[in-house]
Amino acid sequence: MNDSVEKYGLDLHCTMILEEYREMWSVFQKIKDLVISTLKKSLAENGIFVTAVEGRVKTEESLAGKLELKGQKYKMLSDITDIVGTRVITFYTDDVDKIAALAEKLFDVDWDNSVDKRKMHELDSFGYMSLHYICRIPKSLFYDEHHPEINEYRFEIQLRTTLQHMWANMYHDTGYKSGVEVPKEHLRNLNRLAGMLELADDEFSRIRTAINDYRRQVKELVANGSFQEVSLNGDTFKNYLNLKPFDKLNRRIAAINQAEIHETSLMPFLSVFRYMEFKTLGDIEAMIHEGSEDAFQLAVHQIGGTDLDIIASNVAVLNLCIVYLLKRDAGVVGLTGLFDALNGKSDYNRVRSQRIMETASHLPLHKE
């Protein structure tokens, strides 16, 4: 005990607290590890992606400094609530509330000592707008009869966004660690930047909410068959493919030779539809309605005289695209462009297009 007094210059009361800290150090490590693993598991189960989940046990030097300044405030070690500190850094501001709700279910929250610093409105408060929960590990989550202290000591959880975390670190380095008072003009610039970052934080969340609302609206429109109202893009095409719009034609083609259908991704055809200047999902639906019979007859000429017993699930959409272009007199050039869009440019694409033109010359295509 004497070496603590000599090393840190603490009085007897604070030295006893520090000695208890040394004895309980392994318990604090256990608390930290439990909290971090519990938070990570819960975040994964709820599909919430974050920048980081991190934690630390306050060092002896840091605790000694705290006791030197505020030692008489604490009657015992358990009165200090931030010996174990954890932090969850989120991408979006609205995720803070989601994670807070999870923390409230996982841990026993000491509401009297918890604080929501997001309610601060000072000009320089942006980087410190964290939500701070003071908690205990409930016995229902973990209990060790040999170490009941694990359920007694409190720990801190800080929840903040990536931009808030970045700003807090930057402001701390420029404003405090230098040991020099920062001139007012520099502080003004820092605070202007803080306002910009706060606006960016809010805007990121607003944009994500708008995109999620858009995706929900698209799903509803696709599910209701309102295809002409849905613009063609990666998200909408993916939702459309969930309806398996080409399966009926695939089954008809497979039945020609009693073939098995091998599933393959149809997402590459998005570039084909863009090449064909389709604007909405309704354009694809119209192509299916208009060209299914011709696409089937093309398949009959392609595989009817073969012993092919496996076909790819993209045969229907590919034949639909081919007959769509042929019926519009796109010719070899148009077909070559189709295969260039689908597979990348190569000399073989033109050869393949010429072969298809030869096959198609025997078909009575129903032109528009």
CORFEN-V792032 format. One record per run of one state. SS is the DSSP state (helix for helix, strand for strand, loop for the rest). FROM is the first residue (numbers start at 1). LEN is the number of residues. If there is no record, write none. Layout:
# CORFEN-V792032
ss->SS from->FROM len->LEN
ss->SS from->FROM len->LEN
This chain:
# CORFEN-V792032
ss->loop from->1 len->1
ss->helix from->2 len->7
ss->loop from->9 len->3
ss->helix from->12 len->12
ss->loop from->24 len->1
ss->helix from->25 len->21
ss->loop from->46 len->4
ss->strand from->50 len->8
ss->loop from->58 len->2
ss->helix from->60 len->14
ss->loop from->74 len->3
ss->helix from->77 len->3
ss->loop from->80 len->4
ss->strand from->84 len->7
ss->loop from->91 len->2
ss->helix from->93 len->14
ss->loop from->107 len->1
ss->strand from->108 len->2
ss->loop from->110 len->5
ss->strand from->115 len->2
ss->helix from->117 len->3
ss->loop from->120 len->6
ss->helix from->126 len->3
ss->loop from->129 len->2
ss->strand from->131 len->6
ss->loop from->137 len->11
ss->helix from->148 len->4
ss->loop from->152 len->3
ss->strand from->155 len->7
ss->helix from->162 len->16
ss->loop from->178 len->6
ss->helix from->184 len->40
ss->loop from->224 len->3
ss->helix from->227 len->3
ss->loop from->230 len->1
ss->strand from->231 len->1
ss->loop from->232 len->2
ss->helix from->234 len->8
ss->loop from->242 len->5
ss->helix from->247 len->10
ss->loop from->257 len->3
ss->strand from->260 len->3
ss->loop from->263 len->6
ss->helix from->269 len->7
ss->loop from->276 len->4
ss->strand from->280 len->1
ss->helix from->281 len->23
ss->loop from->304 len->6
ss->strand from->310 len->3
ss->loop from->313 len->2
ss->helix from->315 len->12
ss->loop from->327 len->4
ss->helix from->331 len->13
ss->loop from->344 len->3
ss->helix from->347 len->14
ss->loop from->361 len->8
